[in-house]
Amino acid sequence: MLSKSVLTYQGPLSFSTIDSLLSDFKLAALDHEIPFKTYKKMIYIMIEALENITKYSEQFVCDTDISSGFCPSCQISKNATNIELITSNPVKIGDVDPLRARIDDVNSRNSAELKEHYRDIIANGKFSASGGAGLGFIEMAKTAGTKLEYTFENLTKDYSLFTIRIIFSI
């Protein structure tokens, strides 16, 4: 995490929570003098990352210390030159390898290749059972202009904590 915390949240995540976090970030961006261009990029990345959590995360009750590792979280921090978003959420162990493969595929591409891959997916028109076309990670990498950093930490024999970090210049 970078030196200055801008926004922190841990708990249940819904579309109304996302709306609140976006509003909170708008106020925090003003308080922390985040340039408008950086604010716009972060809003777009936040929407993608947080919607991914609400669509694909395993949902758990987040009201006890024991379950806190299972609660989604979102942190935005900055320093003089960079801003970052870190999100964490539980995923089934069986989803770890496919997620890793998708992010590694995105990270293996340069900017032009990402744009072409995005166009191919749009033209292909294939959507998952949950309604997504798999564009979220591509959008985040394109918007940030950087590689997506991620980790998986085992929580139980059935679940892993997926953490993604997106950092870019202010």
OpenMM code with the backbone's topology and positions (N, CA, C; nanometers):
from openmm import Vec3, app, unit

residues = "MET LEU SER LYS SER VAL LEU THR TYR GLN GLY PRO LEU SER PHE SER THR ILE ASP SER LEU LEU SER ASP PHE LYS LEU ALA ALA LEU ASP HIS GLU ILE PRO PHE LYS THR TYR LYS LYS MET ILE TYR ILE MET ILE GLU ALA LEU GLU ASN ILE THR LYS TYR SER GLU GLN PHE VAL CYS ASP THR ASP ILE SER SER GLY PHE CYS PRO SER CYS GLN ILE SER LYS ASN ALA THR ASN ILE GLU LEU ILE THR SER ASN PRO VAL LYS ILE GLY ASP VAL ASP PRO LEU ARG ALA ARG ILE ASP ASP VAL ASN SER ARG ASN SER ALA GLU LEU LYS GLU HIS TYR ARG ASP ILE ILE ALA ASN GLY LYS PHE SER ALA SER GLY GLY ALA GLY LEU GLY PHE ILE GLU MET ALA LYS THR ALA GLY THR LYS LEU GLU TYR THR PHE GLU ASN LEU THR LYS ASP TYR SER LEU PHE THR ILE ARG ILE ILE PHE SER ILE".split()
positions = [
    Vec3(0.0848, -0.1175, 0.0000),
    Vec3(0.0000, 0.0000, 0.0000),
    Vec3(0.0895, 0.1240, 0.0000),
    Vec3(0.0490, 0.2225, -0.0802),
    Vec3(0.1238, 0.3467, -0.0864),
    Vec3(0.1041, 0.4259, 0.0427),
    Vec3(0.1769, 0.5352, 0.0574),
    Vec3(0.1892, 0.6030, 0.1859),
    Vec3(0.0629, 0.6692, 0.2406),
    Vec3(-0.0238, 0.7227, 0.1570),
    Vec3(-0.1376, 0.7982, 0.2075),
    Vec3(-0.2688, 0.7300, 0.1690),
    Vec3(-0.3460, 0.6903, 0.2700),
    Vec3(-0.4744, 0.6252, 0.2466),
    Vec3(-0.5768, 0.7286, 0.2005),
    Vec3(-0.6475, 0.6966, 0.0936),
    Vec3(-0.7507, 0.7846, 0.0388),
    Vec3(-0.8892, 0.7305, 0.0737),
    Vec3(-0.9064, 0.5985, 0.0651),
    Vec3(-1.0361, 0.5353, 0.0902),
    Vec3(-1.0121, 0.3905, 0.1309),
    Vec3(-1.0837, 0.3459, 0.2328),
    Vec3(-1.0726, 0.2069, 0.2775),
    Vec3(-1.2120, 0.1555, 0.3099),
    Vec3(-1.2396, 0.0323, 0.2647),
    Vec3(-1.3678, -0.0307, 0.2952),
    Vec3(-1.3457, -0.1808, 0.3068),
    Vec3(-1.4103, -0.2418, 0.4056),
    Vec3(-1.4160, -0.3868, 0.4154),
    Vec3(-1.5539, -0.4240, 0.4660),
    Vec3(-1.6196, -0.5139, 0.3928),
    Vec3(-1.7525, -0.5574, 0.4319),
    Vec3(-1.8296, -0.6089, 0.3132),
    Vec3(-1.9572, -0.6347, 0.3337),
    Vec3(-2.0404, -0.6840, 0.2244),
    Vec3(-2.0417, -0.5832, 0.1092),
    Vec3(-2.0495, -0.6346, -0.0111),
    Vec3(-2.0470, -0.5471, -0.1278),
    Vec3(-2.1693, -0.5735, -0.2145),
    Vec3(-2.2415, -0.4670, -0.2459),
    Vec3(-2.3581, -0.4724, -0.3339),
    Vec3(-2.3473, -0.3540, -0.4295),
    Vec3(-2.4390, -0.3460, -0.5225),
    Vec3(-2.4344, -0.2337, -0.6165),
    Vec3(-2.4596, -0.1009, -0.5450),
    Vec3(-2.5405, -0.1007, -0.4401),
    Vec3(-2.5612, 0.0239, -0.3660),
    Vec3(-2.4353, 0.0610, -0.2864),
    Vec3(-2.3632, -0.0391, -0.2378),
    Vec3(-2.2359, -0.0115, -0.1706),
    Vec3(-2.1360, 0.0482, -0.2684),
    Vec3(-2.1338, -0.0052, -0.3896),
    Vec3(-2.0441, 0.0489, -0.4936),
    Vec3(-2.0763, 0.1962, -0.5172),
    Vec3(-2.2050, 0.2296, -0.5292),
    Vec3(-2.2452, 0.3695, -0.5475),
    Vec3(-2.1923, 0.4568, -0.4336),
    Vec3(-2.2047, 0.4076, -0.3114),
    Vec3(-2.1555, 0.4837, -0.1957),
    Vec3(-2.0043, 0.5007, -0.2006),
    Vec3(-1.9327, 0.3937, -0.2371),
    Vec3(-1.7866, 0.4023, -0.2452),
    Vec3(-1.7422, 0.4996, -0.3536),
    Vec3(-1.8127, 0.5007, -0.4664),
    Vec3(-1.7801, 0.5960, -0.5733),
    Vec3(-1.8023, 0.7395, -0.5259),
    Vec3(-1.9116, 0.7621, -0.4530),
    Vec3(-1.9375, 0.8960, -0.3972),
    Vec3(-1.8326, 0.9336, -0.2935),
    Vec3(-1.7966, 0.8372, -0.2097),
    Vec3(-1.6933, 0.8629, -0.1086),
    Vec3(-1.5603, 0.8965, -0.1752),
    Vec3(-1.5284, 0.8256, -0.2835),
    Vec3(-1.4025, 0.8535, -0.3522),
    Vec3(-1.4049, 0.9919, -0.4170),
    Vec3(-1.5203, 1.0329, -0.4662),
    Vec3(-1.5299, 1.1665, -0.5260),
    Vec3(-1.4915, 1.2734, -0.4234),
    Vec3(-1.5446, 1.2615, -0.3029),
    Vec3(-1.5114, 1.3573, -0.1964),
    Vec3(-1.3656, 1.3441, -0.1534),
    Vec3(-1.3187, 1.2194, -0.1409),
    Vec3(-1.1799, 1.1965, -0.0995),
    Vec3(-1.0820, 1.2495, -0.2042),
    Vec3(-1.1180, 1.2387, -0.3319),
    Vec3(-1.0309, 1.2884, -0.4383),
    Vec3(-1.0124, 1.4392, -0.4264),
    Vec3(-1.1187, 1.5079, -0.3897),
    Vec3(-1.1083, 1.6525, -0.3687),
    Vec3(-1.0207, 1.6825, -0.2471),
    Vec3(-1.0439, 1.6114, -0.1385),
    Vec3(-0.9660, 1.6321, -0.0161),
    Vec3(-0.8166, 1.6038, -0.0370),
    Vec3(-0.7868, 1.5057, -0.1209),
    Vec3(-0.6478, 1.4643, -0.1435),
    Vec3(-0.5877, 1.5260, -0.2698),
    Vec3(-0.6604, 1.6207, -0.3289),
    Vec3(-0.6135, 1.6939, -0.4470),
    Vec3(-0.5665, 1.6011, -0.5589),
    Vec3(-0.6498, 1.5019, -0.5871),
    Vec3(-0.6208, 1.4089, -0.6957),
    Vec3(-0.6630, 1.4747, -0.8265),
    Vec3(-0.5733, 1.4822, -0.9247),
    Vec3(-0.6079, 1.5458, -1.0527),
    Vec3(-0.7291, 1.4791, -1.1181),
    Vec3(-0.8063, 1.5583, -1.1918),
    Vec3(-0.9303, 1.5090, -1.2512),
    Vec3(-0.9063, 1.3897, -1.3435),
    Vec3(-0.8020, 1.3932, -1.4235),
    Vec3(-0.7727, 1.2824, -1.5160),
    Vec3(-0.7473, 1.1529, -1.4368),
    Vec3(-0.6734, 1.1628, -1.3278),
    Vec3(-0.6463, 1.0471, -1.2422),
    Vec3(-0.7750, 1.0000, -1.1760),
    Vec3(-0.8564, 1.0939, -1.1308),
    Vec3(-0.9860, 1.0620, -1.0699),
    Vec3(-1.0721, 0.9819, -1.1678),
    Vec3(-1.0805, 1.0281, -1.2914),
    Vec3(-1.1625, 0.9587, -1.3921),
    Vec3(-1.1124, 0.8167, -1.4163),
    Vec3(-0.9813, 0.7997, -1.4274),
    Vec3(-0.9245, 0.6660, -1.4478),
    Vec3(-0.9580, 0.5758, -1.3300),
    Vec3(-0.9412, 0.6281, -1.2089),
    Vec3(-0.9655, 0.5462, -1.0902),
    Vec3(-1.1129, 0.5091, -1.0785),
    Vec3(-1.2015, 0.6016, -1.1096),
    Vec3(-1.3452, 0.5703, -1.1060),
    Vec3(-1.3760, 0.4540, -1.2000),
    Vec3(-1.3230, 0.4599, -1.3192),
    Vec3(-1.3482, 0.3542, -1.4174),
    Vec3(-1.2929, 0.2200, -1.3685),
    Vec3(-1.1708, 0.2214, -1.3150),
    Vec3(-1.1088, 0.0988, -1.2645),
    Vec3(-1.1857, 0.0467, -1.1430),
    Vec3(-1.2266, 0.1371, -1.0539),
    Vec3(-1.3062, 0.0967, -0.9374),
    Vec3(-1.4344, 0.0265, -0.9789),
    Vec3(-1.5044, 0.0833, -1.0752),
    Vec3(-1.6302, 0.0237, -1.1204),
    Vec3(-1.6054, -0.1180, -1.1704),
    Vec3(-1.5051, -0.1356, -1.2551),
    Vec3(-1.4741, -0.2687, -1.3081),
    Vec3(-1.4392, -0.3660, -1.1954),
    Vec3(-1.3483, -0.3250, -1.1069),
    Vec3(-1.3016, -0.4137, -1.0003),
    Vec3(-1.4137, -0.4490, -0.9027),
    Vec3(-1.4914, -0.3501, -0.8618),
    Vec3(-1.5968, -0.3746, -0.7633),
    Vec3(-1.7141, -0.4514, -0.8229),
    Vec3(-1.7477, -0.4246, -0.9478),
    Vec3(-1.8533, -0.5033, -1.0120),
    Vec3(-1.8098, -0.6485, -1.0288),
    Vec3(-1.6818, -0.6714, -1.0582),
    Vec3(-1.6317, -0.8087, -1.0654),
    Vec3(-1.6520, -0.8806, -0.9328),
    Vec3(-1.6263, -0.8102, -0.8241),
    Vec3(-1.6449, -0.8721, -0.6929),
    Vec3(-1.7915, -0.9075, -0.6711),
    Vec3(-1.8826, -0.8160, -0.7019),
    Vec3(-2.0247, -0.8453, -0.6768),
    Vec3(-2.0759, -0.9560, -0.7687),
    Vec3(-2.0222, -0.9652, -0.8891),
    Vec3(-2.0690, -1.0686, -0.9830),
    Vec3(-2.0081, -1.2055, -0.9553),
    Vec3(-1.8801, -1.2092, -0.9209),
    Vec3(-1.8080, -1.3365, -0.9199),
    Vec3(-1.7619, -1.3842, -0.7834),
    Vec3(-1.7651, -1.2990, -0.6832),
    Vec3(-1.7150, -1.3363, -0.5510),
    Vec3(-1.8122, -1.4299, -0.4820),
    Vec3(-1.7567, -1.5146, -0.3976),
    Vec3(-1.8400, -1.5938, -0.3086),
    Vec3(-1.8890, -1.5020, -0.1977),
    Vec3(-2.0160, -1.5081, -0.1671),
    Vec3(-2.0747, -1.4193, -0.0673),
    Vec3(-2.0754, -1.4866, 0.0703),
    Vec3(-2.0247, -1.4159, 0.1696),
    Vec3(-2.0195, -1.4662, 0.3063),
    Vec3(-2.0746, -1.3608, 0.3999),
    Vec3(-2.1151, -1.4047, 0.5180),
    Vec3(-2.1549, -1.3115, 0.6225),
    Vec3(-2.0268, -1.2488, 0.6762),
    Vec3(-2.0254, -1.1170, 0.6839),
    Vec3(-1.9020, -1.0455, 0.7203),
    Vec3(-1.9138, -0.9736, 0.8539),
    Vec3(-1.9832, -1.0319, 0.9498),
    Vec3(-2.0067, -0.9581, 1.0730),
    Vec3(-1.9275, -1.0082, 1.1939),
    Vec3(-1.8322, -1.0987, 1.1733),
    Vec3(-1.7525, -1.1471, 1.2856),
    Vec3(-1.6050, -1.1418, 1.2515),
    Vec3(-1.5214, -1.1384, 1.3536),
    Vec3(-1.3770, -1.1385, 1.3319),
    Vec3(-1.3323, -1.2643, 1.2577),
    Vec3(-1.3959, -1.3764, 1.2854),
    Vec3(-1.3594, -1.5034, 1.2226),
    Vec3(-1.3797, -1.4962, 1.0715),
    Vec3(-1.4861, -1.4275, 1.0284),
    Vec3(-1.5157, -1.4232, 0.8854),
    Vec3(-1.4524, -1.3043, 0.8146),
    Vec3(-1.3756, -1.2209, 0.8851),
    Vec3(-1.3239, -1.0989, 0.8225),
    Vec3(-1.2351, -1.1278, 0.7019),
    Vec3(-1.1649, -1.2402, 0.7020),
    Vec3(-1.0856, -1.2779, 0.5856),
    Vec3(-1.1703, -1.3085, 0.4649),
    Vec3(-1.2974, -1.3335, 0.4873),
    Vec3(-1.3890, -1.3647, 0.3790),
    Vec3(-1.4648, -1.2424, 0.3290),
    Vec3(-1.4438, -1.1277, 0.3919),
    Vec3(-1.5143, -1.0060, 0.3526),
    Vec3(-1.4394, -0.9361, 0.2397),
    Vec3(-1.5102, -0.8934, 0.1371),
    Vec3(-1.4442, -0.8140, 0.0331),
    Vec3(-1.3866, -0.6856, 0.0918),
    Vec3(-1.2793, -0.6382, 0.0324),
    Vec3(-1.2212, -0.5118, 0.0766),
    Vec3(-1.1750, -0.4311, -0.0431),
    Vec3(-1.1654, -0.3010, -0.0211),
    Vec3(-1.1225, -0.2067, -0.1242),
    Vec3(-1.0399, -0.0993, -0.0558),
    Vec3(-0.9213, -0.0732, -0.1102),
    Vec3(-0.8355, 0.0315, -0.0552),
    Vec3(-0.7794, 0.1136, -0.1704),
    Vec3(-0.7838, 0.2436, -0.1532),
    Vec3(-0.7173, 0.3337, -0.2477),
    Vec3(-0.6164, 0.4133, -0.1678),
    Vec3(-0.4950, 0.4184, -0.2174),
    Vec3(-0.3920, 0.4980, -0.1531),
    Vec3(-0.3081, 0.5655, -0.2601),
    Vec3(-0.2280, 0.6620, -0.2173),
    Vec3(-0.1479, 0.7381, -0.3130),
    Vec3(-0.0205, 0.7880, -0.2469),
    Vec3(0.0705, 0.8294, -0.3315),
    Vec3(0.1864, 0.9056, -0.2873),
    Vec3(0.2010, 1.0208, -0.3862),
    Vec3(0.3141, 1.0838, -0.3926),
    Vec3(0.3306, 1.2012, -0.4790),
    Vec3(0.3219, 1.1677, -0.6275),
    Vec3(0.3516, 1.0435, -0.6651),
    Vec3(0.3577, 1.0102, -0.8081),
    Vec3(0.2607, 0.9027, -0.8538),
    Vec3(0.2090, 0.8202, -0.7625),
    Vec3(0.1241, 0.7072, -0.8008),
    Vec3(-0.0022, 0.6993, -0.7164),
    Vec3(-0.1001, 0.6303, -0.7732),
    Vec3(-0.2234, 0.5981, -0.7013),
    Vec3(-0.2503, 0.4505, -0.7256),
    Vec3(-0.3085, 0.3836, -0.6261),
    Vec3(-0.3342, 0.2413, -0.6412),
    Vec3(-0.4701, 0.2036, -0.5850),
    Vec3(-0.5250, 0.0985, -0.6421),
    Vec3(-0.6468, 0.0359, -0.5934),
    Vec3(-0.6104, -0.1082, -0.5608),
    Vec3(-0.6439, -0.1521, -0.4411),
    Vec3(-0.6263, -0.2912, -0.4026),
    Vec3(-0.7628, -0.3432, -0.3595),
    Vec3(-0.8075, -0.4509, -0.4231),
    Vec3(-0.9320, -0.5154, -0.3820),
    Vec3(-0.9020, -0.6605, -0.3471),
    Vec3(-0.9782, -0.7129, -0.2524),
    Vec3(-0.9659, -0.8534, -0.2126),
    Vec3(-1.1048, -0.9114, -0.1963),
    Vec3(-1.1178, -1.0373, -0.2337),
    Vec3(-1.2438, -1.1071, -0.2155),
    Vec3(-1.2208, -1.2578, -0.2204),
    Vec3(-1.3056, -1.3339, -0.1514),
    Vec3(-1.2920, -1.4795, -0.1535),
    Vec3(-1.3400, -1.5371, -0.2860),
    Vec3(-1.2688, -1.6400, -0.3316),
    Vec3(-1.3090, -1.7146, -0.4514),
    Vec3(-1.2945, -1.8636, -0.4213),
    Vec3(-1.3685, -1.9453, -0.4919),
    Vec3(-1.3550, -2.0896, -0.4765),
    Vec3(-1.2183, -2.1317, -0.5293),
    Vec3(-1.1602, -2.2311, -0.4648),
    Vec3(-1.0286, -2.2822, -0.5059),
    Vec3(-1.0311, -2.3212, -0.6536),
    Vec3(-1.1411, -2.3754, -0.7002),
    Vec3(-1.1527, -2.4166, -0.8399),
    Vec3(-1.1494, -2.3008, -0.9380),
    Vec3(-1.1715, -2.1785, -0.8890),
    Vec3(-1.1686, -2.0611, -0.9768),
    Vec3(-1.0297, -1.9972, -0.9850),
    Vec3(-0.9364, -2.0419, -0.9007),
    Vec3(-0.8045, -1.9794, -0.8946),
    Vec3(-0.7292, -1.9934, -1.0274),
    Vec3(-0.7175, -2.1144, -1.0792),
    Vec3(-0.6406, -2.1342, -1.2033),
    Vec3(-0.7002, -2.0596, -1.3228),
    Vec3(-0.8329, -2.0638, -1.3433),
    Vec3(-0.8883, -1.9850, -1.4541),
    Vec3(-0.8661, -1.8346, -1.4379),
    Vec3(-0.8793, -1.7831, -1.3160),
    Vec3(-0.8537, -1.6406, -1.2924),
    Vec3(-0.7079, -1.6069, -1.3210),
    Vec3(-0.6185, -1.6900, -1.2705),
    Vec3(-0.4748, -1.6689, -1.2924),
    Vec3(-0.4444, -1.6682, -1.4434),
    Vec3(-0.5022, -1.7618, -1.5151),
    Vec3(-0.4784, -1.7710, -1.6600),
    Vec3(-0.5289, -1.6463, -1.7322),
    Vec3(-0.6461, -1.5971, -1.6936),
    Vec3(-0.7013, -1.4771, -1.7584),
    Vec3(-0.6154, -1.3548, -1.7323),
    Vec3(-0.5714, -1.3379, -1.6071),
    Vec3(-0.4888, -1.2206, -1.5749),
    Vec3(-0.3516, -1.2328, -1.6399),
    Vec3(-0.2939, -1.3520, -1.6370),
    Vec3(-0.1637, -1.3712, -1.7017),
    Vec3(-0.1726, -1.3434, -1.8514),
    Vec3(-0.2839, -1.3824, -1.9129),
    Vec3(-0.3039, -1.3538, -2.0550),
    Vec3(-0.3084, -1.2037, -2.0793),
    Vec3(-0.3828, -1.1316, -1.9967),
    Vec3(-0.3899, -0.9855, -2.0088),
    Vec3(-0.2511, -0.9249, -1.9884),
    Vec3(-0.1811, -0.9698, -1.8856),
    Vec3(-0.0486, -0.9147, -1.8548),
    Vec3(0.0561, -0.9467, -1.9615),
    Vec3(0.0322, -1.0500, -2.0414),
    Vec3(0.1294, -1.0874, -2.1445),
    Vec3(0.1187, -0.9995, -2.2691),
    Vec3(0.0157, -0.9173, -2.2749),
    Vec3(-0.0097, -0.8366, -2.3942),
    Vec3(0.0343, -0.6916, -2.3742),
    Vec3(0.0834, -0.6320, -2.4832),
    Vec3(0.1135, -0.4889, -2.4798),
    Vec3(-0.0143, -0.4111, -2.5088),
    Vec3(-0.0069, -0.2810, -2.5085),
    Vec3(-0.1248, -0.1954, -2.5246),
    Vec3(-0.1994, -0.2240, -2.6548),
    Vec3(-0.1268, -0.2337, -2.7649),
    Vec3(-0.1914, -0.2597, -2.8947),
    Vec3(-0.2571, -0.3975, -2.8963),
    Vec3(-0.1915, -0.4953, -2.8372),
    Vec3(-0.2478, -0.6304, -2.8323),
    Vec3(-0.3723, -0.6359, -2.7440),
    Vec3(-0.3720, -0.5586, -2.6355),
    Vec3(-0.4908, -0.5523, -2.5498),
    Vec3(-0.6099, -0.4946, -2.6258),
    Vec3(-0.5853, -0.3871, -2.7002),
    Vec3(-0.6935, -0.3265, -2.7790),
    Vec3(-0.7486, -0.4250, -2.8807),
    Vec3(-0.6604, -0.4982, -2.9479),
    Vec3(-0.7029, -0.5972, -3.0475),
    Vec3(-0.7795, -0.7111, -2.9808),
    Vec3(-0.7302, -0.7583, -2.8679),
    Vec3(-0.7969, -0.8651, -2.7936),
    Vec3(-0.9365, -0.8205, -2.7497),
    Vec3(-0.9479, -0.6971, -2.7043),
    Vec3(-1.0763, -0.6398, -2.6646),
    Vec3(-1.1734, -0.6412, -2.7828),
    Vec3(-1.1257, -0.5937, -2.8974),
    Vec3(-1.2098, -0.5921, -3.0183),
    Vec3(-1.2544, -0.7329, -3.0577),
    Vec3(-1.1619, -0.8289, -3.0479),
    Vec3(-1.1951, -0.9677, -3.0820),
    Vec3(-1.3055, -1.0221, -2.9923),
    Vec3(-1.2967, -0.9928, -2.8628),
    Vec3(-1.3985, -1.0418, -2.7698),
    Vec3(-1.5336, -0.9762, -2.7992),
    Vec3(-1.5322, -0.8463, -2.8243),
    Vec3(-1.6572, -0.7754, -2.8571),
    Vec3(-1.7186, -0.8326, -2.9853),
    Vec3(-1.6359, -0.8530, -3.0860),
    Vec3(-1.6850, -0.9053, -3.2141),
    Vec3(-1.7357, -1.0482, -3.2001),
    Vec3(-1.6726, -1.1246, -3.1116),
    Vec3(-1.7080, -1.2640, -3.0891),
    Vec3(-1.8462, -1.2749, -3.0254),
    Vec3(-1.8782, -1.1820, -2.9351),
    Vec3(-2.0107, -1.1767, -2.8746),
    Vec3(-2.0420, -1.2872, -2.7758),
    Vec3(-1.9407, -1.3576, -2.7247),
    Vec3(-1.9658, -1.4644, -2.6278),
    Vec3(-1.9718, -1.4069, -2.4867),
    Vec3(-2.0739, -1.4473, -2.4133),
    Vec3(-2.0923, -1.4016, -2.2766),
    Vec3(-2.1028, -1.5216, -2.1844),
    Vec3(-2.0556, -1.5042, -2.0614),
    Vec3(-2.0615, -1.6115, -1.9627),
    Vec3(-2.2022, -1.6220, -1.9058),
    Vec3(-2.2239, -1.7255, -1.8238),
    Vec3(-2.3541, -1.7456, -1.7602),
    Vec3(-2.3908, -1.6279, -1.6708),
    Vec3(-2.2895, -1.5585, -1.6170),
    Vec3(-2.3166, -1.4444, -1.5296),
    Vec3(-2.3319, -1.3140, -1.6077),
    Vec3(-2.3240, -1.3219, -1.7403),
    Vec3(-2.3494, -1.2040, -1.8223),
    Vec3(-2.2270, -1.1281, -1.8659),
    Vec3(-2.1086, -1.1694, -1.8213),
    Vec3(-1.9867, -1.0981, -1.8582),
    Vec3(-1.9221, -1.1554, -1.9828),
    Vec3(-1.8434, -1.0712, -2.0478),
    Vec3(-1.7711, -1.1145, -2.1668),
    Vec3(-1.6220, -1.1303, -2.1371),
    Vec3(-1.5840, -1.1145, -2.0110),
    Vec3(-1.4432, -1.1277, -1.9739),
    Vec3(-1.3605, -1.0057, -2.0057),
    Vec3(-1.4237, -0.8900, -2.0079),
    Vec3(-1.3541, -0.7676, -2.0465),
    Vec3(-1.2991, -0.6876, -1.9282),
    Vec3(-1.3400, -0.7190, -1.8070),
    Vec3(-1.3038, -0.6386, -1.6906),
    Vec3(-1.1541, -0.6236, -1.6707),
    Vec3(-1.0810, -0.7348, -1.6719),
    Vec3(-0.9364, -0.7271, -1.6523),
    Vec3(-0.8694, -0.6525, -1.7672),
    Vec3(-0.9197, -0.6724, -1.8878),
    Vec3(-0.8649, -0.6015, -2.0040),
    Vec3(-0.8871, -0.4515, -1.9875),
    Vec3(-1.0078, -0.4133, -1.9488),
    Vec3(-1.0395, -0.2716, -1.9287),
    Vec3(-0.9519, -0.2086, -1.8205),
    Vec3(-0.9321, -0.2810, -1.7105),
    Vec3(-0.8502, -0.2262, -1.6027),
    Vec3(-0.7056, -0.2056, -1.6491),
    Vec3(-0.6508, -0.3039, -1.7192),
    Vec3(-0.5125, -0.2924, -1.7670),
    Vec3(-0.4995, -0.1819, -1.8719),
    Vec3(-0.5968, -0.1728, -1.9628),
    Vec3(-0.5932, -0.0664, -2.0646),
    Vec3(-0.6003, 0.0710, -1.9993),
    Vec3(-0.6911, 0.0883, -1.9051),
    Vec3(-0.7109, 0.2179, -1.8403),
    Vec3(-0.5888, 0.2584, -1.7577),
    Vec3(-0.5348, 0.1646, -1.6807),
    Vec3(-0.4196, 0.1952, -1.5963),
    Vec3(-0.2912, 0.2077, -1.6779),
    Vec3(-0.2839, 0.1336, -1.7869),
    Vec3(-0.1610, 0.1331, -1.8659),
    Vec3(-0.0483, 0.0570, -1.7985),
    Vec3(-0.0850, -0.0311, -1.7040),
    Vec3(0.0137, -0.1105, -1.6306),
    Vec3(-0.0344, -0.2547, -1.6189),
    Vec3(0.0553, -0.3405, -1.5766),
    Vec3(0.0212, -0.4808, -1.5511),
    Vec3(-0.0632, -0.4898, -1.4243),
    Vec3(-0.1460, -0.5920, -1.4183),
    Vec3(-0.2283, -0.6180, -1.3011),
    Vec3(-0.1500, -0.7094, -1.2072),
    Vec3(-0.1314, -0.6646, -1.0847),
    Vec3(-0.0627, -0.7469, -0.9849),
    Vec3(-0.1690, -0.8215, -0.9056),
    Vec3(-0.1425, -0.9485, -0.8736),
    Vec3(-0.2433, -1.0254, -0.8013),
    Vec3(-0.1780, -1.1335, -0.7162),
    Vec3(-0.2539, -1.1783, -0.6170),
    Vec3(-0.2136, -1.2912, -0.5341),
    Vec3(-0.3370, -1.3730, -0.4988),
    Vec3(-0.3122, -1.4981, -0.4633),
    Vec3(-0.4144, -1.5857, -0.4069),
    Vec3(-0.3589, -1.6401, -0.2759),
    Vec3(-0.4366, -1.6270, -0.1704),
    Vec3(-0.3956, -1.6753, -0.0388),
    Vec3(-0.5018, -1.7728, 0.0099),
    Vec3(-0.4625, -1.8945, 0.0421),
    Vec3(-0.5590, -1.9934, 0.0881),
    Vec3(-0.6237, -1.9494, 0.2181),
    Vec3(-0.7562, -1.9553, 0.2209),
    Vec3(-0.8330, -1.9251, 0.3415),
    Vec3(-0.8753, -2.0540, 0.4108),
    Vec3(-0.9267, -2.1467, 0.3309),
    Vec3(-0.9689, -2.2789, 0.3784),
    Vec3(-0.9358, -2.3775, 0.2670),
    Vec3(-0.9745, -2.5017, 0.2859),
    Vec3(-0.9507, -2.6003, 0.1798),
    Vec3(-1.0373, -2.5717, 0.0569),
    Vec3(-1.1422, -2.4929, 0.0729),
    Vec3(-1.2350, -2.4649, -0.0365),
    Vec3(-1.2244, -2.3247, -0.0948),
    Vec3(-1.1626, -2.2323, -0.0200),
    Vec3(-1.1631, -2.0916, -0.0620),
    Vec3(-1.0251, -2.0283, -0.0545),
    Vec3(-1.0056, -1.9344, -0.1451),
    Vec3(-0.8819, -1.8572, -0.1512),
    Vec3(-0.9183, -1.7094, -0.1517),
    Vec3(-0.8296, -1.6264, -0.0971),
    Vec3(-0.8495, -1.4819, -0.1003),
    Vec3(-0.7771, -1.4278, -0.2232),
    Vec3(-0.8530, -1.3726, -0.3145),
    Vec3(-0.8002, -1.3147, -0.4375),
    Vec3(-0.7787, -1.1654, -0.4137),
    Vec3(-0.6562, -1.1203, -0.4330),
    Vec3(-0.6229, -0.9786, -0.4171),
    Vec3(-0.5643, -0.9289, -0.5475),
    Vec3(-0.6146, -0.8158, -0.5947),
    Vec3(-0.5617, -0.7544, -0.7160),
    Vec3(-0.5203, -0.6111, -0.6842),
    Vec3(-0.4077, -0.5716, -0.7415),
    Vec3(-0.3529, -0.4370, -0.7196),
    Vec3(-0.3317, -0.3719, -0.8551),
    Vec3(-0.3904, -0.2553, -0.8708),
    Vec3(-0.3746, -0.1768, -0.9932),
    Vec3(-0.3122, -0.0436, -0.9519),
    Vec3(-0.1960, -0.0152, -1.0049),
    Vec3(-0.1239, 0.1070, -0.9703),
    Vec3(-0.0881, 0.1798, -1.0995),
    Vec3(-0.1032, 0.3119, -1.0957),
    Vec3(-0.0670, 0.3918, -1.2129),
    Vec3(-0.0236, 0.5315, -1.1696),
    Vec3(0.0416, 0.6008, -1.2607),
    Vec3(0.0925, 0.7355, -1.2317),
    Vec3(-0.0207, 0.8349, -1.2179),
    Vec3(-0.0020, 0.9294, -1.1280),
    Vec3(-0.1009, 1.0365, -1.1079),
    Vec3(-0.0945, 1.1337, -1.2236),
] * unit.nanometer
topology = app.Topology()
chain = topology.addChain("A")
for resn in residues:
    res = topology.addResidue(resn, chain)
    for name in ("N", "CA", "C"):
        topology.addAtom(name, app.Element.getBySymbol(name[0]), res)
